[in-house]
Amino acid sequence: MIELKTFNRKELEELISSGGFQQYDFLPVTRHRAESQIRNPKSSDEQTLLILAFYNDRLAGYAGCFPDSIITGEKVISYAWLSTLYVHPEFRKKRVAKKLLKKACEEYEGRIAITEFTAEAEALYTIMGIFEYVFPKEGKRYYFRTDATGIIPEKKPETKVLKPLFQLMDVIGNSVLSVKNIRVKEPDFRYEVLSRIDAQSAGFINEFSSQRNAEEINIFIDHPWILEGKKDHRYLFSSFAEVFKYFWIKIYDENNRLSSCFLLQFRNGYLKIPYLFSNNNLDHVVEFLTYFIVKNKIKGLTSYQPALNNEIKDSGTFPKIYERDFKREYLFHKQLLQALPEGFDPHYQDGDGDCMMT
């Protein structure tokens, strides 16, 4: 028999403080992820943040909910992102995932959104017949260095014995690229690299339409879902990385006025741009990125910023050696769509939802 238990902000805090989440064969959440969830400024005390499923008193699976809101005119529409959905293999034929998903939808009255889902999870969402694909985002992934050592064995585990050969290939290939990129110089315009958003940037961001303000972004910078360290294999979602950092970049124009601000997420050699705010000065953004990428030996960059991608396309100095098209799909529950005005588009940036944290 399947039993479900929900945790709101206070209950989740008690679960973490007591260490109760550690008692199971696998972890339903990490301490730092729970602490971040508790501090989410868009969640209320009553909203459910975690759902545990028990089968005959054993933990069988869990679902995580990440509250958010959309403002349309004077109306605030609360909803939640399904941030995790996991069922232990031993219980996967017992309809646990469906019960967890239904419970999440009940807790939020159908106002559930999902993105960055696996093909297996997508099949479940499709079968349920309660979600629709909306607001797709076209993106690019740019590659700057060879990474045969990391990519090939991950995709083809049987090639792990060839790791020394892949390492040699990477050394040779990246040495050639380093010579090619030696011409890249530090930008001659003023810029700043900070660890979080400052007051000047916060005022600048307020000039733009955005799903998150500076205070919210800073909360998640200060309380990330991923920490630097060794992964605890009892938790199946993102939790630790060898390197994980945020950089807040400020770029000034020739009149010493702030013209662009953006957030970089750096994880194990790869970059994302969760947020970008600019007064059409993207050539300087590309120039800074070029310098940052070469200086820090970045392996790749994923960008869902269409205007920036167009500027990169026209750049003759951007150090990419290869690029791939990417697409991000969003699934919205039909009841959430009914609550939105006709033709509404949230214009999500890459960091909106729970994407900024992973």
N, C-alpha and C positions, 0 to 999 in steps of 0.2 A: 504494500500500500504506500502511495506517495503522499507525503506531508510537506507543506510549504511553510517557511518562516520568513517574515519580512523584517527589515531593519531600517529604521529611519535614522536621522542624524545622531540623536542621543543613544539609540540602541547600538548603532555601529561603533560609536565611540566607546561604549561599555565593552563590546566584543573585542575591540583592539586593546583597550587598557587592561582587560583581564587576561589577555593572551588566549582567549577561547578559540580564536580562529586557527590557532596552531595545533589543535587537538586532532584534526582530521587527517586522513591518509593523503589528501591533497589540499592545497590552500584555496579558499574561495576568494581571497583578497590579500594584498600585502599591506603591511602597516602604513607605509608612506602613501600608497594609493588611497587607502581609507582616510587618512588625515587630510589629503587633498580634497577628497569628496566632501568631507565634513565642512571644509572652509569654502566650498563653492558658494559665491554670493547669490547665485540664482536659485539655490535650493531653499526650501522652507523646512521648518522643524518637523513637519508632519510627513513630508514626501519620502517615499521608499527609495533607498539607495542600493540595497542589496537584497536578493531573494535566494534563500537556500532551499534545495529540494532534498528530502530524506526518503530513502526507500528502506522500509523495515529498520528505521532508526540509524541507518548509515547514510552519510553524505553522498548523494548521487550526482549532484550538479548545482550550478548557481547561475544567476543572472545579475548583472550590474546595471543600474540606471543612473544616468548623468543628467540632472535637471537643467533646463535651459528655458529661454523665453524669446518670443518674437514680438516686437512692437509694431503695430500697424495703426497709424494715426494716434488716437488716445487709448487704444485697446492693447492690453498686454496678454499675449497667449502663452500660457505655460505648457511645456511639454518635456519629454525626456529622450535622450539618446540611449539606445540599448548598447552599452559600452562593452559588455561581456555576455557570452552565453556559452556555457560549457557543461557537458555531461560526461562523466567517467565512462570509458569503454564498456565496463561491466554492466552498465545500466542503459545502454543506448537503444535497446529494443523494447523499452518499457514506457515510451511516450513521455519521458521526463522533460525533454526540450520543449515539447509542445505545451506542457503544463506551465513551465517557467515563463514561456513567451505570453501565454494567455494571462497569467497572473500579472506580468508587467503591464500589459494592456489594460487590465482591470484597474490597477493602482493609479494609472494616469488617464483613465477614461478614454482609452484609445489614442491618446496623443503621444505617439511613439515615433521616433525617427531612427534610421539606421544607415551607417555608411562604413566603408572599409571592411566589408564582410567577406568571409570565405565562400567558396563555391558550395561547400556542404551546407553552410548556414543559409545561403541564398535559396537553395532548393526547398528548405523548410519554409522560409518566408513566402515563397511563391505558392507552395501547396496550401498554405493557410488562406490565401486569397483575400487578405485584408490590407495588403500594402500595394502602393503604386510607385513606379519609378518617376522621379522628378528631379529637376534642376541639375542635370549632368554637367560635369566640369571637364573640359579638355585641358590636358597638361603635357609637359615634356619632362623627360629625364635626360640630363646631359652627363656624359662621362668624360673624365679628364685624365685618368691614369689607368693603366692596366691592373687588373685585380684577379688574375687567373687563380691565384692561391685561395682566395675567398669564395669566388663564384663557382668554379667548376666542381670542386668536391662537394659543395652544398647541394648542387643540382644532380650530381652523379657520384654518390658516396663510394662507389667501387673504384673511383680514381684517387682516393686518398693516398694510396701508396706512391703516387706520382707527385706528391706535394713538393719534394725538393726540386723537381723539374719545373713546376709551376713557379716556384719562388725565383729560380734563375731567370725564367722568361720575364717575370715582373721587374726584376732588377735591371735587365737589359732594356726593356721597353720604357720604363720610367726614367732611366738615365738619358735616353734619347729625348724624351719629352722635356726633361729638365733643361737640357741644352736649348731646345726650341723656345722654352718659356723664359729664358734668361733675359729677354728683352722687355719683359713686363716690369714696369716701374711703379712705385707708389704714386697714387693720384696726387696732382698738384693743387687740388681744391681742399677746403677744410672739411674734415669729417671727425666723428667721435665714435668710439666703440665702448659701450657701457654694458653692465651686467643686468640691468633692468631699466624700465622706462622712468625718465625723470620728469619734473614738473613742466619744463619747456615742451618736451615731446607730448605730454598729456594734453596741453593746450592746442598743439598742432593737430593731434588726432581728432579733437572735437570738431574740427572743420569738415570732417569726412563722415559719411554714413557708414556705420559699422555695427556688427552684432555684439562686439565687446568693446568696453572702454579700457583706458590705461590701468585703472585700479584692478579690474578683473584679470587682465593679462598678467599683471605683476603678481597676483596671488598664485597663479599657476606656475609662473617662473620660480617663485619662492618655494612652492610645494609641488614639485614635479611628480609624475607617475613613474618616472624612471630615474634610478640613482646609479652612480658609478660603482661598479663592484661585480662580483660573481653572481650569476643567475641562480635563484633557488628553483630547482626543477620541479618542485611541488606546485608551482604556479605557472600556468600555461600561457599567460598573456605577458605583454611587455612589463618588465620590472627592473632589470639591471642591464647595464651596458659597460663595455670597457671605457668608453668616453661618451659623456652626454653633457652638453652645455648649451646655454642660450646666450646670444649676443644681440644687444639692441644697438642698431646703427643709425647715426644721425649724419645727414649730408647737408651742407650749406651751399648757397649759390654765390655768385661773384660779389654780391652786395652783403655778404655775411648773414643772410637770412636763411632760416631753416627751410629746406625745400623737399626733403625726403626723409622718411623714417621707416625702418623695417626691422623685423625680428628674424634672426637666423637660428635655426635649431641644428646643432652639430652632433651627430651620433655615429660613432665608429667610422669616421672618415667620410660620411655622407651628410649633405646639407638639405634642409627644407626652408621655405620662406613662409611661415605661418601667417604673417601679416606684413602688408606693404601699404604705405600711405605716401603719396607723392604728388607734387604740383607739376606734373608733366616734365620732370627732369630726370627721365629714366636713363639717359645716356651716362650720367654720372653714377647711377646705381650699377649699371653694367660695368663701368670702369672700376668701381670699387670691388664688385664681385670678382672680376678678373684678377685683381691684385690679391684679394683674400684667398681665393681658390689656389693660386700658385704658391703663395706664402705658406699656407697651411697644408699643402699637399692633399687637397680635397679629391676624393675619388669620384664623387658624383653629386649632382644637384637635381632635386625634383621640384618643379615649379608649376603651380596651377594659376599663375598670374599672367593672363593673356597679353596685356599691354607690355609687360616685361619680356615675355617670350618673343613678341614681335620685334622689340628693340634688340634682343640677343640675335635674332635672325639676321638683322641688318648690320650687326657688329663684325668688323674685320679682325678684331683682336681677341674675342672671347675664346678661351683655350679648350673648347670641347673637341674631342676626337671622335665622338659618336653621340647620337641622340635617338631617343625612342619616344613615340607618342604614348601618352597615358590617358586614361579616362577614369574619373571617379563617379560612381553611381550613388544616388541617395534614394532610400526607400522611406516613404511617409505612409503612416497608417491613414486609411481613408477618412477616419473621423478627424484626424488632425487637418487634413486637406479641406474638409468641410468648414473648419473654423477659420480658414484663411480667406481673405478677399479673392475674388476671381482675378486670375492673371497675376497674382502676387509672386514675386521672386525675391528670396532673402539675400541674393547676391553674396553667398558665402565666400569667405576667404579660406585659404588652405587650413588655417588654424581653428576655424569654427567647428562646433560640435566637440567631439573628444579628440580630434585629429592633432591638435597642438601638443597634446601630452604624450604622444607615442611616435 
